[in-house]
Amino acid sequence: MLELRPNCECCDRDLPPDSVDALICTFECTFCADCARTVFNGRCPNCGGNLVARPIRPAEKLIRNPASMVRVLRDGDCLSRRVSPGAP
């Protein structure tokens, strides 16, 4: 079962279980759509895999299978890698 991590590992933005902006890799590294696009170009910086939309767990299933409350952050300043819109 997915952990449904509560935040973007780059900018620490909250990503609740029903967020449509949460993207994950096969190891469940979790990033917001903005960081995935502008910082990592759609690739997980940890494993190199692609980042895809995280499934949304139905609210009634969260009662018995809650989302993780453990916040994970990357070491270093990943936001300094942000690519400007229109940059190659």
Buried (B, 14 or more C-beta within 10 A) or exposed (E): EBBBBBBBBBBBBEBEBEBEBBBBBEEBBBBBBBBBBBBBEEEBBBEEEEBEEBEBBEEEEBEEEEBBEEEBEBEEEBEEBBEEEEEE
